[in-house]
Amino acid sequence: MRNQKAAIIVGLVVVALAGGCSRNKKPATSPQPAPTLTDATETAPPAPPQRVEESVPLPQPNLSEDAVANKSIDDLNRNSPLKPIFFPLDSAELDESGRAIANADADVLKRYATWAITIEGHCDERGTAEYNLALGERRATAVKAYLASLGVSGERIKTVSYGKEFPFDMGHSEDAWSKNRRGHLVITSK
């Protein structure tokens, strides 16, 4: 029994040594002959192309665009390129003048494709707080849907309703109320 164990151990050692030696050997490779030109029609490979320096005129920046793009968000909202969209009394439908303003706003938003906005829905002081909040939400949603139909991504647009809480005009006349029935666009990020 003892001789059998010794024979097994010696056999394992021989196998391990033989396997270890075979891992260190590199396979034999035959040397490749160097390429030679055998006939007059063969030529050397072409030289790599040389870099050609051309003066390409760079587009001149539009100064008005740069002036807008370089403003802070606060400055942009103080003198916004986005105009408010006004609504008739008790309505969340964009009329012809509202669509024209929204078309211009969509053009600005397409030009500055990284801007995100919030559309605030506002109402005049007449009506209950609940009614005006619901109407303000419908107005903001209507503006968002119209801008989206013009190709402005809805992911860039949030909506909020303020009802009658933040009027443009503090007056109590039809002229003042017409200024307060609006969808107001606020730039929230660039």
TORKOL-4160 file (C-alpha; in steps of 0.2 Angstrom, whole numbers, padded with zeros to 4 digits, m for minus):
190
<pt num="1" X="0000" Y="0000" Z="0000"/>
<pt num="2" X="0014" Y="0012" Z="0005"/>
<pt num="3" X="0023" Y="0008" Z="m0012"/>
<pt num="4" X="0007" Y="0012" Z="m0021"/>
<pt num="5" X="0005" Y="0029" Z="m0013"/>
<pt num="6" X="0023" Y="0033" Z="m0017"/>
<pt num="7" X="0021" Y="0028" Z="m0035"/>
<pt num="8" X="0006" Y="0039" Z="m0037"/>
<pt num="9" X="0015" Y="0054" Z="m0029"/>
<pt num="10" X="0030" Y="0051" Z="m0040"/>
<pt num="11" X="0018" Y="0050" Z="m0055"/>
<pt num="12" X="0009" Y="0066" Z="m0051"/>
<pt num="13" X="0026" Y="0076" Z="m0048"/>
<pt num="14" X="0032" Y="0070" Z="m0065"/>
<pt num="15" X="0016" Y="0075" Z="m0074"/>
<pt num="16" X="0016" Y="0092" Z="m0065"/>
<pt num="17" X="0034" Y="0095" Z="m0070"/>
<pt num="18" X="0031" Y="0090" Z="m0088"/>
<pt num="19" X="0016" Y="0101" Z="m0089"/>
<pt num="20" X="0025" Y="0116" Z="m0082"/>
<pt num="21" X="0039" Y="0114" Z="m0094"/>
<pt num="22" X="0028" Y="0113" Z="m0109"/>
<pt num="23" X="0020" Y="0130" Z="m0104"/>
<pt num="24" X="0037" Y="0139" Z="m0104"/>
<pt num="25" X="0041" Y="0133" Z="m0122"/>
<pt num="26" X="0037" Y="0145" Z="m0136"/>
<pt num="27" X="0031" Y="0137" Z="m0152"/>
<pt num="28" X="0043" Y="0136" Z="m0166"/>
<pt num="29" X="0041" Y="0148" Z="m0180"/>
<pt num="30" X="0049" Y="0148" Z="m0197"/>
<pt num="31" X="0056" Y="0164" Z="m0202"/>
<pt num="32" X="0047" Y="0174" Z="m0216"/>
<pt num="33" X="0058" Y="0179" Z="m0230"/>
<pt num="34" X="0059" Y="0198" Z="m0233"/>
<pt num="35" X="0049" Y="0204" Z="m0248"/>
<pt num="36" X="0058" Y="0207" Z="m0263"/>
<pt num="37" X="0054" Y="0216" Z="m0280"/>
<pt num="38" X="0053" Y="0203" Z="m0293"/>
<pt num="39" X="0048" Y="0213" Z="m0308"/>
<pt num="40" X="0050" Y="0231" Z="m0314"/>
<pt num="41" X="0031" Y="0234" Z="m0314"/>
<pt num="42" X="0030" Y="0232" Z="m0295"/>
<pt num="43" X="0033" Y="0248" Z="m0285"/>
<pt num="44" X="0035" Y="0253" Z="m0267"/>
<pt num="45" X="0019" Y="0257" Z="m0257"/>
<pt num="46" X="0013" Y="0275" Z="m0260"/>
<pt num="47" X="0018" Y="0288" Z="m0247"/>
<pt num="48" X="0005" Y="0293" Z="m0234"/>
<pt num="49" X="m0005" Y="0309" Z="m0239"/>
<pt num="50" X="0003" Y="0326" Z="m0235"/>
<pt num="51" X="m0008" Y="0337" Z="m0224"/>
<pt num="52" X="m0014" Y="0352" Z="m0234"/>
<pt num="53" X="m0017" Y="0368" Z="m0225"/>
<pt num="54" X="m0032" Y="0378" Z="m0232"/>
<pt num="55" X="m0039" Y="0394" Z="m0225"/>
<pt num="56" X="m0057" Y="0390" Z="m0223"/>
<pt num="57" X="m0068" Y="0405" Z="m0218"/>
<pt num="58" X="m0076" Y="0403" Z="m0201"/>
<pt num="59" X="m0094" Y="0408" Z="m0200"/>
<pt num="60" X="m0096" Y="0425" Z="m0191"/>
<pt num="61" X="m0106" Y="0424" Z="m0175"/>
<pt num="62" X="m0122" Y="0433" Z="m0175"/>
<pt num="63" X="m0120" Y="0446" Z="m0161"/>
<pt num="64" X="m0138" Y="0447" Z="m0156"/>
<pt num="65" X="m0138" Y="0428" Z="m0154"/>
<pt num="66" X="m0122" Y="0428" Z="m0143"/>
<pt num="67" X="m0130" Y="0443" Z="m0133"/>
<pt num="68" X="m0145" Y="0432" Z="m0129"/>
<pt num="69" X="m0135" Y="0416" Z="m0126"/>
<pt num="70" X="m0123" Y="0424" Z="m0114"/>
<pt num="71" X="m0136" Y="0432" Z="m0103"/>
<pt num="72" X="m0140" Y="0424" Z="m0086"/>
<pt num="73" X="m0157" Y="0416" Z="m0083"/>
<pt num="74" X="m0162" Y="0431" Z="m0072"/>
<pt num="75" X="m0157" Y="0443" Z="m0086"/>
<pt num="76" X="m0166" Y="0433" Z="m0099"/>
<pt num="77" X="m0182" Y="0433" Z="m0089"/>
<pt num="78" X="m0181" Y="0451" Z="m0085"/>
<pt num="79" X="m0181" Y="0456" Z="m0104"/>
<pt num="80" X="m0187" Y="0439" Z="m0111"/>
<pt num="81" X="m0187" Y="0435" Z="m0129"/>
<pt num="82" X="m0202" Y="0424" Z="m0125"/>
<pt num="83" X="m0218" Y="0434" Z="m0125"/>
<pt num="84" X="m0234" Y="0430" Z="m0115"/>
<pt num="85" X="m0249" Y="0423" Z="m0124"/>
<pt num="86" X="m0265" Y="0431" Z="m0120"/>
<pt num="87" X="m0283" Y="0423" Z="m0119"/>
<pt num="88" X="m0301" Y="0429" Z="m0121"/>
<pt num="89" X="m0312" Y="0429" Z="m0105"/>
<pt num="90" X="m0316" Y="0412" Z="m0098"/>
<pt num="91" X="m0306" Y="0403" Z="m0112"/>
<pt num="92" X="m0291" Y="0392" Z="m0113"/>
<pt num="93" X="m0291" Y="0392" Z="m0133"/>
<pt num="94" X="m0277" Y="0401" Z="m0142"/>
<pt num="95" X="m0284" Y="0414" Z="m0154"/>
<pt num="96" X="m0276" Y="0420" Z="m0170"/>
<pt num="97" X="m0265" Y="0432" Z="m0161"/>
<pt num="98" X="m0261" Y="0419" Z="m0147"/>
<pt num="99" X="m0255" Y="0407" Z="m0160"/>
<pt num="100" X="m0244" Y="0420" Z="m0169"/>
<pt num="101" X="m0235" Y="0424" Z="m0152"/>
<pt num="102" X="m0233" Y="0406" Z="m0149"/>
<pt num="103" X="m0226" Y="0403" Z="m0166"/>
<pt num="104" X="m0213" Y="0416" Z="m0163"/>
<pt num="105" X="m0209" Y="0409" Z="m0145"/>
<pt num="106" X="m0207" Y="0391" Z="m0154"/>
<pt num="107" X="m0194" Y="0399" Z="m0166"/>
<pt num="108" X="m0184" Y="0405" Z="m0151"/>
<pt num="109" X="m0186" Y="0389" Z="m0141"/>
<pt num="110" X="m0180" Y="0379" Z="m0157"/>
<pt num="111" X="m0165" Y="0391" Z="m0159"/>
<pt num="112" X="m0160" Y="0388" Z="m0141"/>
<pt num="113" X="m0164" Y="0370" Z="m0140"/>
<pt num="114" X="m0156" Y="0368" Z="m0122"/>
<pt num="115" X="m0168" Y="0380" Z="m0114"/>
<pt num="116" X="m0181" Y="0373" Z="m0102"/>
<pt num="117" X="m0196" Y="0383" Z="m0098"/>
<pt num="118" X="m0211" Y="0384" Z="m0086"/>
<pt num="119" X="m0228" Y="0390" Z="m0093"/>
<pt num="120" X="m0237" Y="0399" Z="m0080"/>
<pt num="121" X="m0256" Y="0400" Z="m0082"/>
<pt num="122" X="m0264" Y="0416" Z="m0076"/>
<pt num="123" X="m0282" Y="0423" Z="m0074"/>
<pt num="124" X="m0290" Y="0440" Z="m0070"/>
<pt num="125" X="m0297" Y="0443" Z="m0053"/>
<pt num="126" X="m0315" Y="0438" Z="m0057"/>
<pt num="127" X="m0321" Y="0421" Z="m0052"/>
<pt num="128" X="m0317" Y="0409" Z="m0037"/>
<pt num="129" X="m0299" Y="0404" Z="m0033"/>
<pt num="130" X="m0303" Y="0386" Z="m0038"/>
<pt num="131" X="m0311" Y="0391" Z="m0055"/>
<pt num="132" X="m0296" Y="0402" Z="m0059"/>
<pt num="133" X="m0283" Y="0389" Z="m0054"/>
<pt num="134" X="m0292" Y="0376" Z="m0065"/>
<pt num="135" X="m0293" Y="0389" Z="m0079"/>
<pt num="136" X="m0275" Y="0394" Z="m0077"/>
<pt num="137" X="m0270" Y="0376" Z="m0079"/>
<pt num="138" X="m0280" Y="0373" Z="m0095"/>
<pt num="139" X="m0271" Y="0389" Z="m0102"/>
<pt num="140" X="m0254" Y="0383" Z="m0098"/>
<pt num="141" X="m0258" Y="0366" Z="m0105"/>
<pt num="142" X="m0265" Y="0373" Z="m0121"/>
<pt num="143" X="m0249" Y="0383" Z="m0124"/>
<pt num="144" X="m0238" Y="0368" Z="m0120"/>
<pt num="145" X="m0248" Y="0357" Z="m0132"/>
<pt num="146" X="m0247" Y="0371" Z="m0146"/>
<pt num="147" X="m0228" Y="0373" Z="m0144"/>
<pt num="148" X="m0226" Y="0354" Z="m0145"/>
<pt num="149" X="m0236" Y="0354" Z="m0161"/>
<pt num="150" X="m0224" Y="0366" Z="m0168"/>
<pt num="151" X="m0209" Y="0354" Z="m0164"/>
<pt num="152" X="m0204" Y="0360" Z="m0146"/>
<pt num="153" X="m0201" Y="0345" Z="m0135"/>
<pt num="154" X="m0213" Y="0343" Z="m0122"/>
<pt num="155" X="m0199" Y="0336" Z="m0110"/>
<pt num="156" X="m0192" Y="0354" Z="m0110"/>
<pt num="157" X="m0209" Y="0362" Z="m0104"/>
<pt num="158" X="m0217" Y="0361" Z="m0087"/>
<pt num="159" X="m0234" Y="0370" Z="m0082"/>
<pt num="160" X="m0240" Y="0378" Z="m0067"/>
<pt num="161" X="m0256" Y="0388" Z="m0063"/>
<pt num="162" X="m0256" Y="0403" Z="m0052"/>
<pt num="163" X="m0274" Y="0408" Z="m0056"/>
<pt num="164" X="m0277" Y="0426" Z="m0051"/>
<pt num="165" X="m0262" Y="0427" Z="m0038"/>
<pt num="166" X="m0249" Y="0436" Z="m0049"/>
<pt num="167" X="m0257" Y="0449" Z="m0060"/>
<pt num="168" X="m0247" Y="0459" Z="m0073"/>
<pt num="169" X="m0259" Y="0474" Z="m0070"/>
<pt num="170" X="m0266" Y="0478" Z="m0053"/>
<pt num="171" X="m0280" Y="0488" Z="m0060"/>
<pt num="172" X="m0299" Y="0483" Z="m0060"/>
<pt num="173" X="m0304" Y="0487" Z="m0078"/>
<pt num="174" X="m0306" Y="0477" Z="m0093"/>
<pt num="175" X="m0289" Y="0483" Z="m0100"/>
<pt num="176" X="m0280" Y="0477" Z="m0084"/>
<pt num="177" X="m0290" Y="0461" Z="m0084"/>
<pt num="178" X="m0285" Y="0457" Z="m0102"/>
<pt num="179" X="m0267" Y="0458" Z="m0098"/>
<pt num="180" X="m0269" Y="0446" Z="m0083"/>
<pt num="181" X="m0277" Y="0432" Z="m0094"/>
<pt num="182" X="m0261" Y="0424" Z="m0100"/>
<pt num="183" X="m0249" Y="0410" Z="m0102"/>
<pt num="184" X="m0232" Y="0417" Z="m0096"/>
<pt num="185" X="m0216" Y="0408" Z="m0102"/>
<pt num="186" X="m0202" Y="0408" Z="m0089"/>
<pt num="187" X="m0185" Y="0401" Z="m0094"/>
<pt num="188" X="m0179" Y="0389" Z="m0080"/>
<pt num="189" X="m0163" Y="0382" Z="m0087"/>
<pt num="190" X="m0151" Y="0385" Z="m0101"/>
